[in-house]
């Protein structure tokens, strides 16, 4: 086990800068998930940690060693690739043991380690099979087996679940989490799937355009996003982001067209001067539906455009101040398409962003 | 996918063309077992009174078995060397390094130089190595073919990059990655290398003619030339000789046919 320290890490491909000076400290045994849209630099960062990409600038430390110039094999790390990278012509046993043969000369020890890994991952009956005879989930487990037999300082996962169907993905997610609980080694996992990030990570590193947008626990990232981008990226469905103006003509409010919502004292203190353009962020689950003629002061009149029943809850799609909004309501609440109603937001959960910079206020 | 029935017009053209291409082979085979005059008119289509006398004559009038074994040994050396050297060079070209484009350009340029233009330096090198009049000396210029380097490179490029990367992270040395990960997955390229090296070194006449002094290191093409010089009216025995010399090549091609065609088209299409 080892901590990983990244300082001022950059990667340039000619004139294009894929990673723009990131700093990150990963604690010993921590499960870190790098998440972001395609092309944000997360996989490049992982490949630089793995030693598969040269570093243009900055430093990577694994434990107390600066590994910038060390080849992959000397970094004592193991990686699970997106396409599993199983050798098609070798059996499961050979796939798992192939790398070990160059590190351990004792055949009995290799056999013991492979059998132990197979036991952990439920691969014992499959050891003689070839990868083409395995299902996607089993292949994934072989790839994980190949990593754990090495007993490395750090595990790297490069979008390992992206080739699996939705059901298997959920199952394998749990397996990865279980594996981490068992081996308690430092895990660095790359994904573009925010649900994967939320469910797996001790801390999430959300990247955008080669930079870190926010680092935090899943709860911090979800509840107190530092930017509107983070708010829109994390959460399914994402946070509602509604353009508004700060109105201090009477008591502090935010106004969207004809409608306005009062601001709490804490938010009011940060909201800035009268007339400031802001973006109001509200999670879909932070609404309560009221009748069509509610007298509540802090409510939004909406017309439901689309109703999406999910079973566990129901999503209501509506338009507000020219943007589409989503509310998540309990499934027993019967709402019809085209229905007019009032939505009462939880004012304590409102997040305000500067309309120009997108940063949280 | 097109149905089988939709292919019949194409087959209607391909079948007669294929038959036409096979006519010379059939003629050689027929003459070798009958000894008929090849200029006879009208020509007979079916062989009459076939016999193997011409084969016996070709086998015993010259040391055919020696030539045959020598050819096999030379081809074997060339094939093994080509797989190892060309695959290693092709693997190296899958990496990104400074000067790679220049090296590929030099390779391409070298392909345009005919072998005849390099015979004198090749001969001098062979003399200096003490390999004149040896089977190794005959095989040496066939140890690497640039086109096969490119075929191996295309084959390796088509494999997922994660395979060598995974092995590298596990600490597997590069030569092991080549031999144990990449080569087993590049079977079409290997088959192509085997077939083409076989054809080129099996048929080579000029180079063995220059480096071979003695009959006991001669290969089949040299033997064929000597055979022609010994006998005057030898058409049927000559054809028997040709048929015997062709058999190994045909066998190699049929064994590697499917992989060979895949190898030649590797990299031509995605996925």
HADDOCK unambig.tbl for C-alpha pairs under 7 A between the chains (distance, minus, plus):
assign (segid A and resid 72 and name CA) (segid B and resid 168 and name CA) 6.89 0.50 0.50
assign (segid A and resid 72 and name CA) (segid B and resid 169 and name CA) 5.02 0.50 0.50
assign (segid A and resid 73 and name CA) (segid B and resid 168 and name CA) 6.34 0.50 0.50
assign (segid A and resid 73 and name CA) (segid B and resid 169 and name CA) 4.62 0.50 0.50
assign (segid A and resid 73 and name CA) (segid B and resid 170 and name CA) 5.79 0.50 0.50
assign (segid A and resid 73 and name CA) (segid B and resid 171 and name CA) 4.55 0.50 0.50
assign (segid A and resid 78 and name CA) (segid B and resid 169 and name CA) 6.88 0.50 0.50
assign (segid A and resid 81 and name CA) (segid B and resid 162 and name CA) 6.90 0.50 0.50
assign (segid A and resid 85 and name CA) (segid B and resid 162 and name CA) 5.39 0.50 0.50
assign (segid A and resid 85 and name CA) (segid B and resid 163 and name CA) 4.98 0.50 0.50
assign (segid A and resid 85 and name CA) (segid B and resid 166 and name CA) 6.57 0.50 0.50
assign (segid A and resid 86 and name CA) (segid B and resid 163 and name CA) 6.97 0.50 0.50
assign (segid A and resid 87 and name CA) (segid B and resid 163 and name CA) 6.89 0.50 0.50
assign (segid A and resid 87 and name CA) (segid B and resid 181 and name CA) 6.85 0.50 0.50
assign (segid A and resid 99 and name CA) (segid B and resid 167 and name CA) 6.47 0.50 0.50
assign (segid A and resid 99 and name CA) (segid B and resid 170 and name CA) 4.63 0.50 0.50
assign (segid A and resid 99 and name CA) (segid B and resid 171 and name CA) 6.48 0.50 0.50
assign (segid A and resid 99 and name CA) (segid B and resid 172 and name CA) 6.27 0.50 0.50
assign (segid A and resid 102 and name CA) (segid B and resid 171 and name CA) 6.36 0.50 0.50
assign (segid A and resid 102 and name CA) (segid B and resid 172 and name CA) 6.10 0.50 0.50
